[in-house]
Amino acid sequence: TQVNNNLAIIYFHKAENCFSTVKFRLGVSYRQGGDPQKSGEYFQQAADLGHVIAQFNCGNYYDRLGNSALCTKYYTLASKAGHGAASFNLGY
């Protein structure tokens, strides 16, 4: 529900300087809450900390924005870490 999503966002903000998983979950919460820009920001933070699913999600995010350089960067990171869908999206 929206209330639970809002509580999740508040909770995760308190720990946002922690681990990549927290930033990834914030990205998920913002995506579910309908804020793709904020979602993309947190996915990128998690991706830059090495979170593989966040790297894939960043690839998707930048693909939708039409930024092929960043799309390829994040799909490649995820692919090198063994993410099959990222490899598929790169054409491997």
Biopython code that builds the backbone (N, CA, C, O; Angstrom):
import numpy as np
from Bio.PDB.StructureBuilder import StructureBuilder

atoms = [
    (1, "THR", "N", (0.841, -1.185, 0.000)),
    (1, "THR", "CA", (0.000, 0.000, 0.000)),
    (1, "THR", "C", (0.882, 1.243, 0.000)),
    (1, "THR", "O", (2.079, 1.176, 0.280)),
    (2, "GLN", "N", (0.268, 2.369, -0.318)),
    (2, "GLN", "CA", (1.016, 3.625, -0.363)),
    (2, "GLN", "C", (1.564, 3.983, 1.018)),
    (2, "GLN", "O", (2.680, 4.491, 1.128)),
    (3, "VAL", "N", (0.784, 3.721, 2.077)),
    (3, "VAL", "CA", (1.248, 4.024, 3.429)),
    (3, "VAL", "C", (2.489, 3.206, 3.758)),
    (3, "VAL", "O", (3.467, 3.740, 4.283)),
    (4, "ASN", "N", (2.453, 1.909, 3.450)),
    (4, "ASN", "CA", (3.617, 1.057, 3.709)),
    (4, "ASN", "C", (4.812, 1.507, 2.892)),
    (4, "ASN", "O", (5.943, 1.492, 3.380)),
    (5, "ASN", "N", (4.572, 1.907, 1.654)),
    (5, "ASN", "CA", (5.661, 2.375, 0.807)),
    (5, "ASN", "C", (6.284, 3.638, 1.391)),
    (5, "ASN", "O", (7.507, 3.781, 1.405)),
    (6, "ASN", "N", (5.445, 4.555, 1.873)),
    (6, "ASN", "CA", (5.958, 5.784, 2.480)),
    (6, "ASN", "C", (6.768, 5.480, 3.734)),
    (6, "ASN", "O", (7.806, 6.099, 3.971)),
    (7, "LEU", "N", (6.297, 4.527, 4.540)),
    (7, "LEU", "CA", (7.043, 4.130, 5.735)),
    (7, "LEU", "C", (8.381, 3.508, 5.355)),
    (7, "LEU", "O", (9.394, 3.746, 6.012)),
    (8, "ALA", "N", (8.378, 2.714, 4.296)),
    (8, "ALA", "CA", (9.623, 2.106, 3.832)),
    (8, "ALA", "C", (10.621, 3.177, 3.420)),
    (8, "ALA", "O", (11.807, 3.077, 3.736)),
    (9, "ILE", "N", (10.156, 4.185, 2.727)),
    (9, "ILE", "CA", (11.036, 5.267, 2.288)),
    (9, "ILE", "C", (11.623, 5.989, 3.495)),
    (9, "ILE", "O", (12.819, 6.276, 3.528)),
    (10, "ILE", "N", (10.791, 6.282, 4.478)),
    (10, "ILE", "CA", (11.284, 6.945, 5.696)),
    (10, "ILE", "C", (12.328, 6.073, 6.391)),
    (10, "ILE", "O", (13.390, 6.553, 6.787)),
    (11, "TYR", "N", (12.012, 4.797, 6.531)),
    (11, "TYR", "CA", (12.928, 3.858, 7.200)),
    (11, "TYR", "C", (14.268, 3.769, 6.478)),
    (11, "TYR", "O", (15.326, 3.849, 7.103)),
    (12, "PHE", "N", (14.217, 3.606, 5.174)),
    (12, "PHE", "CA", (15.450, 3.441, 4.430)),
    (12, "PHE", "C", (16.265, 4.727, 4.365)),
    (12, "PHE", "O", (17.491, 4.672, 4.279)),
    (13, "HIS", "N", (15.601, 5.892, 4.406)),
    (13, "HIS", "CA", (16.344, 7.145, 4.410)),
    (13, "HIS", "C", (17.226, 7.242, 5.649)),
    (13, "HIS", "O", (18.323, 7.798, 5.601)),
    (14, "LYS", "N", (16.742, 6.703, 6.741)),
    (14, "LYS", "CA", (17.521, 6.759, 7.978)),
    (14, "LYS", "C", (18.835, 5.998, 7.843)),
    (14, "LYS", "O", (19.810, 6.301, 8.531)),
    (15, "ALA", "N", (18.855, 5.036, 6.978)),
    (15, "ALA", "CA", (20.061, 4.224, 6.807)),
    (15, "ALA", "C", (20.684, 4.402, 5.434)),
    (15, "ALA", "O", (21.468, 3.557, 5.001)),
    (16, "GLU", "N", (20.351, 5.484, 4.740)),
    (16, "GLU", "CA", (20.756, 5.598, 3.345)),
    (16, "GLU", "C", (22.261, 5.685, 3.134)),
    (16, "GLU", "O", (22.730, 5.474, 2.016)),
    (17, "ASN", "N", (23.011, 5.981, 4.148)),
    (17, "ASN", "CA", (24.458, 6.037, 3.980)),
    (17, "ASN", "C", (25.125, 4.704, 4.253)),
    (17, "ASN", "O", (26.349, 4.632, 4.362)),
    (18, "CYS", "N", (24.334, 3.650, 4.366)),
    (18, "CYS", "CA", (24.871, 2.325, 4.667)),
    (18, "CYS", "C", (25.220, 1.576, 3.398)),
    (18, "CYS", "O", (26.057, 2.022, 2.614)),
    (19, "PHE", "N", (24.590, 0.461, 3.201)),
    (19, "PHE", "CA", (25.002, -0.499, 2.193)),
    (19, "PHE", "C", (24.239, -0.341, 0.884)),
    (19, "PHE", "O", (23.206, 0.324, 0.806)),
    (20, "SER", "N", (24.791, -0.978, -0.134)),
    (20, "SER", "CA", (24.188, -0.914, -1.465)),
    (20, "SER", "C", (22.766, -1.482, -1.466)),
    (20, "SER", "O", (21.920, -1.017, -2.230)),
    (21, "THR", "N", (22.497, -2.470, -0.631)),
    (21, "THR", "CA", (21.154, -3.060, -0.600)),
    (21, "THR", "C", (20.118, -2.053, -0.124)),
    (21, "THR", "O", (18.989, -2.041, -0.613)),
    (22, "VAL", "N", (20.498, -1.215, 0.821)),
    (22, "VAL", "CA", (19.575, -0.185, 1.307)),
    (22, "VAL", "C", (19.255, 0.785, 0.179)),
    (22, "VAL", "O", (18.098, 1.152, -0.025)),
    (23, "LYS", "N", (20.269, 1.191, -0.539)),
    (23, "LYS", "CA", (20.039, 2.118, -1.651)),
    (23, "LYS", "C", (19.212, 1.457, -2.754)),
    (23, "LYS", "O", (18.362, 2.097, -3.373)),
    (24, "PHE", "N", (19.473, 0.173, -2.992)),
    (24, "PHE", "CA", (18.673, -0.558, -3.965)),
    (24, "PHE", "C", (17.206, -0.584, -3.533)),
    (24, "PHE", "O", (16.314, -0.323, -4.340)),
    (25, "ARG", "N", (16.961, -0.895, -2.271)),
    (25, "ARG", "CA", (15.576, -0.963, -1.777)),
    (25, "ARG", "C", (14.893, 0.399, -1.808)),
    (25, "ARG", "O", (13.689, 0.481, -2.051)),
    (26, "LEU", "N", (15.648, 1.468, -1.567)),
    (26, "LEU", "CA", (15.085, 2.802, -1.728)),
    (26, "LEU", "C", (14.674, 3.020, -3.179)),
    (26, "LEU", "O", (13.615, 3.586, -3.449)),
    (27, "GLY", "N", (15.505, 2.578, -4.107)),
    (27, "GLY", "CA", (15.157, 2.685, -5.523)),
    (27, "GLY", "C", (13.872, 1.940, -5.844)),
    (27, "GLY", "O", (13.026, 2.439, -6.586)),
    (28, "VAL", "N", (13.730, 0.749, -5.286)),
    (28, "VAL", "CA", (12.510, -0.033, -5.500)),
    (28, "VAL", "C", (11.307, 0.706, -4.923)),
    (28, "VAL", "O", (10.259, 0.786, -5.564)),
    (29, "SER", "N", (11.454, 1.245, -3.717)),
    (29, "SER", "CA", (10.340, 1.952, -3.075)),
    (29, "SER", "C", (9.919, 3.178, -3.887)),
    (29, "SER", "O", (8.727, 3.432, -4.062)),
    (30, "TYR", "N", (10.897, 3.934, -4.380)),
    (30, "TYR", "CA", (10.552, 5.099, -5.195)),
    (30, "TYR", "C", (9.928, 4.689, -6.525)),
    (30, "TYR", "O", (9.021, 5.360, -7.018)),
    (31, "ARG", "N", (10.404, 3.599, -7.103)),
    (31, "ARG", "CA", (9.801, 3.118, -8.351)),
    (31, "ARG", "C", (8.345, 2.728, -8.104)),
    (31, "ARG", "O", (7.459, 3.090, -8.878)),
    (32, "GLN", "N", (8.105, 1.989, -7.024)),
    (32, "GLN", "CA", (6.736, 1.579, -6.692)),
    (32, "GLN", "C", (5.869, 2.773, -6.340)),
    (32, "GLN", "O", (4.656, 2.752, -6.545)),
    (33, "GLY", "N", (6.498, 3.820, -5.807)),
    (33, "GLY", "CA", (5.759, 5.034, -5.462)),
    (33, "GLY", "C", (5.556, 5.975, -6.631)),
    (33, "GLY", "O", (4.943, 7.032, -6.476)),
    (34, "GLY", "N", (6.058, 5.609, -7.796)),
    (34, "GLY", "CA", (5.816, 6.404, -8.994)),
    (34, "GLY", "C", (6.796, 7.539, -9.224)),
    (34, "GLY", "O", (6.459, 8.502, -9.912)),
    (35, "ASP", "N", (7.989, 7.458, -8.674)),
    (35, "ASP", "CA", (8.991, 8.504, -8.873)),
    (35, "ASP", "C", (10.219, 7.907, -9.569)),
    (35, "ASP", "O", (11.200, 7.563, -8.910)),
    (36, "PRO", "N", (10.166, 7.782, -10.909)),
    (36, "PRO", "CA", (11.262, 7.130, -11.618)),
    (36, "PRO", "C", (12.593, 7.864, -11.521)),
    (36, "PRO", "O", (13.645, 7.226, -11.543)),
    (37, "GLN", "N", (12.571, 9.189, -11.415)),
    (37, "GLN", "CA", (13.830, 9.928, -11.326)),
    (37, "GLN", "C", (14.537, 9.619, -10.011)),
    (37, "GLN", "O", (15.731, 9.322, -10.000)),
    (38, "LYS", "N", (13.802, 9.690, -8.907)),
    (38, "LYS", "CA", (14.391, 9.383, -7.601)),
    (38, "LYS", "C", (14.810, 7.916, -7.548)),
    (38, "LYS", "O", (15.855, 7.578, -6.991)),
    (39, "SER", "N", (13.989, 7.056, -8.128)),
    (39, "SER", "CA", (14.316, 5.637, -8.198)),
    (39, "SER", "C", (15.639, 5.429, -8.925)),
    (39, "SER", "O", (16.506, 4.692, -8.456)),
    (40, "GLY", "N", (15.787, 6.080, -10.065)),
    (40, "GLY", "CA", (17.021, 5.966, -10.845)),
    (40, "GLY", "C", (18.239, 6.454, -10.081)),
    (40, "GLY", "O", (19.321, 5.879, -10.200)),
    (41, "GLU", "N", (18.068, 7.519, -9.290)),
    (41, "GLU", "CA", (19.181, 8.040, -8.501)),
    (41, "GLU", "C", (19.667, 7.001, -7.495)),
    (41, "GLU", "O", (20.870, 6.794, -7.342)),
    (42, "TYR", "N", (18.725, 6.349, -6.810)),
    (42, "TYR", "CA", (19.120, 5.362, -5.808)),
    (42, "TYR", "C", (19.633, 4.081, -6.446)),
    (42, "TYR", "O", (20.556, 3.458, -5.922)),
    (43, "PHE", "N", (19.052, 3.681, -7.566)),
    (43, "PHE", "CA", (19.595, 2.519, -8.271)),
    (43, "PHE", "C", (21.037, 2.791, -8.699)),
    (43, "PHE", "O", (21.890, 1.908, -8.615)),
    (44, "GLN", "N", (21.304, 4.008, -9.157)),
    (44, "GLN", "CA", (22.659, 4.328, -9.588)),
    (44, "GLN", "C", (23.621, 4.302, -8.401)),
    (44, "GLN", "O", (24.735, 3.793, -8.523)),
    (45, "GLN", "N", (23.205, 4.841, -7.263)),
    (45, "GLN", "CA", (24.070, 4.803, -6.083)),
    (45, "GLN", "C", (24.384, 3.360, -5.697)),
    (45, "GLN", "O", (25.533, 3.025, -5.407)),
    (46, "ALA", "N", (23.363, 2.509, -5.694)),
    (46, "ALA", "CA", (23.567, 1.096, -5.361)),
    (46, "ALA", "C", (24.447, 0.419, -6.410)),
    (46, "ALA", "O", (25.330, -0.373, -6.080)),
    (47, "ALA", "N", (24.194, 0.739, -7.669)),
    (47, "ALA", "CA", (24.974, 0.145, -8.755)),
    (47, "ALA", "C", (26.447, 0.524, -8.635)),
    (47, "ALA", "O", (27.331, -0.308, -8.837)),
    (48, "ASP", "N", (26.696, 1.771, -8.307)),
    (48, "ASP", "CA", (28.081, 2.232, -8.175)),
    (48, "ASP", "C", (28.782, 1.600, -6.976)),
    (48, "ASP", "O", (30.010, 1.600, -6.894)),
    (49, "LEU", "N", (27.985, 1.057, -6.041)),
    (49, "LEU", "CA", (28.546, 0.322, -4.904)),
    (49, "LEU", "C", (28.657, -1.173, -5.196)),
    (49, "LEU", "O", (29.081, -1.946, -4.337)),
    (50, "GLY", "N", (28.272, -1.584, -6.428)),
    (50, "GLY", "CA", (28.451, -2.966, -6.847)),
    (50, "GLY", "C", (27.224, -3.849, -6.777)),
    (50, "GLY", "O", (27.340, -5.062, -6.956)),
    (51, "HIS", "N", (26.056, -3.291, -6.526)),
    (51, "HIS", "CA", (24.825, -4.090, -6.460)),
    (51, "HIS", "C", (24.408, -4.471, -7.883)),
    (51, "HIS", "O", (24.064, -3.609, -8.691)),
    (52, "VAL", "N", (24.442, -5.768, -8.175)),
    (52, "VAL", "CA", (24.280, -6.252, -9.554)),
    (52, "VAL", "C", (22.874, -5.977, -10.095)),
    (52, "VAL", "O", (22.740, -5.527, -11.233)),
    (53, "ILE", "N", (21.841, -6.230, -9.323)),
    (53, "ILE", "CA", (20.479, -5.988, -9.816)),
    (53, "ILE", "C", (20.266, -4.492, -10.034)),
    (53, "ILE", "O", (19.579, -4.091, -10.974)),
    (54, "ALA", "N", (20.851, -3.669, -9.171)),
    (54, "ALA", "CA", (20.771, -2.219, -9.373)),
    (54, "ALA", "C", (21.491, -1.810, -10.655)),
    (54, "ALA", "O", (21.045, -0.899, -11.353)),
    (55, "GLN", "N", (22.595, -2.473, -10.966)),
    (55, "GLN", "CA", (23.287, -2.187, -12.222)),
    (55, "GLN", "C", (22.386, -2.485, -13.412)),
    (55, "GLN", "O", (22.319, -1.711, -14.366)),
    (56, "PHE", "N", (21.695, -3.616, -13.340)),
    (56, "PHE", "CA", (20.757, -3.970, -14.403)),
    (56, "PHE", "C", (19.620, -2.948, -14.476)),
    (56, "PHE", "O", (19.243, -2.507, -15.561)),
    (57, "ASN", "N", (19.077, -2.577, -13.313)),
    (57, "ASN", "CA", (17.991, -1.600, -13.292)),
    (57, "ASN", "C", (18.447, -0.245, -13.837)),
    (57, "ASN", "O", (17.680, 0.451, -14.501)),
    (58, "CYS", "N", (19.687, 0.122, -13.557)),
    (58, "CYS", "CA", (20.232, 1.362, -14.125)),
    (58, "CYS", "C", (20.312, 1.270, -15.642)),
    (58, "CYS", "O", (20.011, 2.229, -16.352)),
    (59, "GLY", "N", (20.720, 0.113, -16.125)),
    (59, "GLY", "CA", (20.729, -0.081, -17.573)),
    (59, "GLY", "C", (19.351, 0.139, -18.163)),
    (59, "GLY", "O", (19.203, 0.802, -19.189)),
    (60, "ASN", "N", (18.341, -0.419, -17.512)),
    (60, "ASN", "CA", (16.958, -0.219, -17.966)),
    (60, "ASN", "C", (16.555, 1.249, -17.896)),
    (60, "ASN", "O", (15.953, 1.788, -18.825)),
    (61, "TYR", "N", (16.895, 1.881, -16.786)),
    (61, "TYR", "CA", (16.537, 3.291, -16.573)),
    (61, "TYR", "C", (17.142, 4.175, -17.666)),
    (61, "TYR", "O", (16.448, 4.992, -18.269)),
    (62, "TYR", "N", (18.433, 4.002, -17.911)),
    (62, "TYR", "CA", (19.090, 4.838, -18.915)),
    (62, "TYR", "C", (18.669, 4.468, -20.325)),
    (62, "TYR", "O", (18.703, 5.314, -21.219)),
    (63, "ASP", "N", (18.276, 3.233, -20.541)),
    (63, "ASP", "CA", (17.727, 2.837, -21.836)),
    (63, "ASP", "C", (16.431, 3.600, -22.108)),
    (63, "ASP", "O", (16.217, 4.109, -23.208)),
    (64, "ARG", "N", (15.573, 3.673, -21.093)),
    (64, "ARG", "CA", (14.304, 4.407, -21.255)),
    (64, "ARG", "C", (14.544, 5.895, -21.488)),
    (64, "ARG", "O", (13.767, 6.551, -22.182)),
    (65, "LEU", "N", (15.624, 6.427, -20.905)),
    (65, "LEU", "CA", (15.938, 7.843, -21.095)),
    (65, "LEU", "C", (16.655, 8.100, -22.424)),
    (65, "LEU", "O", (16.827, 9.250, -22.827)),
    (66, "GLY", "N", (17.072, 7.024, -23.100)),
    (66, "GLY", "CA", (17.774, 7.166, -24.372)),
    (66, "GLY", "C", (19.250, 7.479, -24.226)),
    (66, "GLY", "O", (19.881, 7.949, -25.172)),
    (67, "ASN", "N", (19.811, 7.221, -23.043)),
    (67, "ASN", "CA", (21.238, 7.465, -22.820)),
    (67, "ASN", "C", (21.981, 6.151, -23.039)),
    (67, "ASN", "O", (22.173, 5.366, -22.111)),
    (68, "SER", "N", (22.390, 5.930, -24.271)),
    (68, "SER", "CA", (22.984, 4.641, -24.622)),
    (68, "SER", "C", (24.324, 4.409, -23.946)),
    (68, "SER", "O", (24.667, 3.263, -23.655)),
    (69, "ALA", "N", (25.089, 5.457, -23.689)),
    (69, "ALA", "CA", (26.395, 5.280, -23.050)),
    (69, "ALA", "C", (26.244, 4.750, -21.626)),
    (69, "ALA", "O", (26.907, 3.785, -21.247)),
    (70, "LEU", "N", (25.370, 5.383, -20.837)),
    (70, "LEU", "CA", (25.170, 4.913, -19.466)),
    (70, "LEU", "C", (24.411, 3.593, -19.432)),
    (70, "LEU", "O", (24.665, 2.749, -18.573)),
    (71, "CYS", "N", (23.485, 3.415, -20.360)),
    (71, "CYS", "CA", (22.771, 2.144, -20.467)),
    (71, "CYS", "C", (23.770, 1.011, -20.666)),
    (71, "CYS", "O", (23.723, 0.003, -19.960)),
    (72, "THR", "N", (24.664, 1.177, -21.616)),
    (72, "THR", "CA", (25.664, 0.153, -21.909)),
    (72, "THR", "C", (26.610, -0.047, -20.735)),
    (72, "THR", "O", (26.977, -1.179, -20.420)),
    (73, "LYS", "N", (27.006, 1.042, -20.084)),
    (73, "LYS", "CA", (27.904, 0.947, -18.932)),
    (73, "LYS", "C", (27.307, 0.037, -17.860)),
    (73, "LYS", "O", (27.971, -0.882, -17.381)),
    (74, "TYR", "N", (26.059, 0.294, -17.488)),
    (74, "TYR", "CA", (25.469, -0.459, -16.384)),
    (74, "TYR", "C", (25.078, -1.878, -16.790)),
    (74, "TYR", "O", (25.202, -2.802, -15.987)),
    (75, "TYR", "N", (24.612, -2.061, -18.012)),
    (75, "TYR", "CA", (24.358, -3.431, -18.481)),
    (75, "TYR", "C", (25.662, -4.233, -18.506)),
    (75, "TYR", "O", (25.670, -5.413, -18.157)),
    (76, "THR", "N", (26.750, -3.605, -18.913)),
    (76, "THR", "CA", (28.038, -4.303, -18.978)),
    (76, "THR", "C", (28.514, -4.703, -17.579)),
    (76, "THR", "O", (28.992, -5.820, -17.382)),
    (77, "LEU", "N", (28.385, -3.800, -16.617)),
    (77, "LEU", "CA", (28.761, -4.138, -15.246)),
    (77, "LEU", "C", (27.962, -5.336, -14.743)),
    (77, "LEU", "O", (28.518, -6.268, -14.162)),
    (78, "ALA", "N", (26.645, -5.297, -14.976)),
    (78, "ALA", "CA", (25.792, -6.395, -14.520)),
    (78, "ALA", "C", (26.120, -7.691, -15.266)),
    (78, "ALA", "O", (26.146, -8.768, -14.672)),
    (79, "SER", "N", (26.366, -7.577, -16.547)),
    (79, "SER", "CA", (26.691, -8.753, -17.357)),
    (79, "SER", "C", (27.984, -9.404, -16.881)),
    (79, "SER", "O", (28.058, -10.627, -16.764)),
    (80, "LYS", "N", (29.003, -8.594, -16.605)),
    (80, "LYS", "CA", (30.281, -9.124, -16.122)),
    (80, "LYS", "C", (30.134, -9.817, -14.773)),
    (80, "LYS", "O", (30.931, -10.686, -14.421)),
    (81, "ALA", "N", (29.099, -9.421, -14.018)),
    (81, "ALA", "CA", (28.845, -10.043, -12.714)),
    (81, "ALA", "C", (27.949, -11.270, -12.842)),
    (81, "ALA", "O", (27.597, -11.896, -11.843)),
    (82, "GLY", "N", (27.577, -11.614, -14.093)),
    (82, "GLY", "CA", (26.806, -12.827, -14.316)),
    (82, "GLY", "C", (25.306, -12.645, -14.477)),
    (82, "GLY", "O", (24.565, -13.627, -14.453)),
    (83, "HIS", "N", (24.846, -11.426, -14.637)),
    (83, "HIS", "CA", (23.407, -11.175, -14.806)),
    (83, "HIS", "C", (23.006, -11.505, -16.248)),
    (83, "HIS", "O", (23.373, -10.795, -17.184)),
    (84, "GLY", "N", (22.252, -12.586, -16.408)),
    (84, "GLY", "CA", (21.908, -13.082, -17.738)),
    (84, "GLY", "C", (21.091, -12.122, -18.576)),
    (84, "GLY", "O", (21.345, -11.979, -19.772)),
    (85, "ALA", "N", (20.105, -11.455, -17.966)),
    (85, "ALA", "CA", (19.267, -10.528, -18.733)),
    (85, "ALA", "C", (20.076, -9.330, -19.225)),
    (85, "ALA", "O", (19.819, -8.803, -20.308)),
    (86, "ALA", "N", (21.050, -8.904, -18.429)),
    (86, "ALA", "CA", (21.918, -7.801, -18.863)),
    (86, "ALA", "C", (22.724, -8.233, -20.086)),
    (86, "ALA", "O", (22.870, -7.477, -21.046)),
    (87, "SER", "N", (23.244, -9.457, -20.037)),
    (87, "SER", "CA", (23.986, -9.991, -21.188)),
    (87, "SER", "C", (23.080, -10.063, -22.413)),
    (87, "SER", "O", (23.495, -9.709, -23.517)),
    (88, "PHE", "N", (21.861, -10.514, -22.222)),
    (88, "PHE", "CA", (20.893, -10.602, -23.320)),
    (88, "PHE", "C", (20.635, -9.220, -23.912)),
    (88, "PHE", "O", (20.622, -9.049, -25.131)),
    (89, "ASN", "N", (20.429, -8.240, -23.038)),
    (89, "ASN", "CA", (20.143, -6.885, -23.513)),
    (89, "ASN", "C", (21.328, -6.274, -24.267)),
    (89, "ASN", "O", (21.150, -5.407, -25.122)),
    (90, "LEU", "N", (22.533, -6.736, -23.941)),
    (90, "LEU", "CA", (23.712, -6.267, -24.672)),
    (90, "LEU", "C", (23.912, -7.029, -25.977)),
    (90, "LEU", "O", (24.742, -6.650, -26.804)),
    (91, "GLY", "N", (23.151, -8.099, -26.157)),
    (91, "GLY", "CA", (23.264, -8.876, -27.386)),
    (91, "GLY", "C", (24.269, -10.004, -27.309)),
    (91, "GLY", "O", (24.690, -10.529, -28.340)),
    (92, "TYR", "N", (24.663, -10.387, -26.096)),
    (92, "TYR", "CA", (25.621, -11.499, -25.940)),
    (92, "TYR", "C", (24.906, -12.814, -25.957)),
    (92, "TYR", "O", (25.539, -13.863, -25.839)),
]
sb = StructureBuilder()
sb.init_structure("model")
sb.init_model(0)
sb.init_chain("A")
sb.init_seg("    ")
for serial, (resi, resn, name, xyz) in enumerate(atoms, 1):
    if name == "N":
        sb.init_residue(resn, " ", resi, " ")
    sb.init_atom(name, np.array(xyz, "f"), 0.0, 1.0, " ", f" {name:<3s}", serial, name[0])
structure = sb.get_structure()
